[in-house]
């Protein structure tokens, strides 16, 4: 089974189970954001979480090995056409230099880790229309001088 085949199987099993990512995350004790990224091949599950995930969605036992493999994080540099994903690229395109400047001003010459990282996606009620709140937290990594 290829990783793409497994992702399709996971999405099908999730739909058949009628579960949300939050419900699955609660069921195995993980963040729904991280869970989705691992379920779609962008992160590797710890073995115990992979086994719990496979059991919860009634996936084949062979899925555990694929879910625990280190992923190959390859994606196209082309801007995607999906409106939601495109807007995230737009945010980074417009505000990326500002975010970098603010990190450098507040922390020094360095970056925010996307390895030691967490993210939450929440709904925020607003009279003008509900809003999406992204909370992104990454460890600060100073550049070395040598």
Buried (B, 14 or more C-beta within 10 A) or exposed (E): EEBEEBBEBBEEBBEEEEBEBEEBBEBBEBBBBBBBBBBBBBBBBEEEBBBBBBEBBEBEEEBBEBBBEEBEEEEEEEEEEEEEEEEEBEEEEEEEEEEEEEBEEEEEEBBBEEEEEEBEBEEEEEEEEEEEEEEEEBEEEEEEEE
